[in-house]
Amino acid sequence: MALLQQMQQQLNEAQQKLAEEQVTGTAGGGAVKVVLTGDQKCVAVEIDPDLLAEGDAEMLQDLLVSAFNNALEASQKLSEERLGGITQSLSGLGLF
């Protein structure tokens, strides 16, 4: 039981650290940036003012979707890296 509690504590600590880390997704050569935390919360969206001046809403929407998806992939990868070993161990115990 002590092992299980230790692993749960490690998982909680890793999740807290993950929530503090950030990843950035970009599109349009960096004209659009989306920043997510490791626990996949959006904390920032940056749009190059020159892109807004073009007035092409459809292109901006496409770039936002692309940047968000890029950031989401990076956040998921980071989560797998940080939590993978712990969840794999818990899975081996039949808990995940």
C-alpha positions in Angstrom: 0.0 0.0 0.0 2.9 2.4 0.7 4.1 1.9 -2.8 0.8 2.9 -4.2 0.7 6.0 -2.0 4.2 6.9 -3.2 3.3 6.5 -6.8 0.1 8.6 -6.3 2.2 11.3 -4.8 4.7 11.2 -7.7 1.8 11.4 -10.1 0.3 14.4 -8.3 3.7 16.2 -8.2 4.3 15.5 -11.9 0.8 16.8 -12.8 1.5 20.0 -10.8 4.8 20.6 -12.6 3.2 19.8 -15.9 0.6 22.5 -15.3 3.4 25.0 -14.8 5.2 24.2 -18.1 4.2 25.8 -21.4 4.4 24.9 -25.0 3.9 27.1 -28.1 2.2 26.2 -31.3 2.8 28.4 -34.4 1.4 28.8 -37.8 1.9 31.2 -40.7 5.6 31.3 -40.2 5.1 32.5 -36.6 2.4 35.1 -37.4 0.1 33.2 -35.1 1.2 31.7 -31.8 -0.9 29.7 -29.3 0.6 29.0 -25.8 -0.8 26.0 -23.8 0.2 24.7 -20.4 1.3 21.1 -20.1 -2.2 20.3 -18.8 -3.6 21.7 -22.0 -5.0 25.1 -20.8 -4.7 27.9 -23.2 -2.8 30.8 -21.7 -2.0 33.1 -24.6 -2.8 33.8 -28.3 -0.5 36.1 -30.2 -1.4 37.4 -33.7 1.0 39.5 -35.8 -0.7 42.9 -36.3 0.3 42.8 -40.0 -1.8 39.7 -40.4 -4.8 41.6 -39.0 -4.2 44.4 -41.4 -4.7 42.0 -44.3 -8.3 41.6 -43.2 -8.6 38.0 -44.3 -10.7 36.4 -41.6 -10.8 33.0 -43.1 -7.0 32.8 -43.3 -6.7 34.0 -39.7 -9.2 31.3 -38.6 -7.3 28.6 -40.4 -4.0 29.8 -38.9 -5.5 29.9 -35.4 -6.8 26.3 -35.7 -3.4 25.2 -37.1 -1.4 26.9 -34.3 -3.8 25.5 -31.6 -3.5 22.0 -32.9 0.2 22.3 -33.1 0.3 23.5 -29.5 -2.1 20.7 -28.4 0.2 18.0 -30.0 3.2 19.5 -28.2 1.3 19.6 -24.9 0.2 16.0 -25.3 3.7 14.9 -26.1 5.0 16.7 -23.0 2.4 15.1 -20.9 3.3 11.6 -22.2 7.0 12.3 -21.4 6.3 13.6 -17.9 3.6 11.1 -16.9 4.3 8.1 -19.0 6.5 6.2 -16.6 4.2 6.8 -13.7 1.0 5.9 -15.4 2.7 2.9 -16.9 3.7 1.7 -13.5 0.2 2.2 -12.2 -1.2 0.4 -15.2 1.0 -2.6 -14.3 -0.7 -2.7 -11.0 -4.1 -2.7 -12.7 -5.0 0.8 -11.7 -5.0 2.5 -15.1 
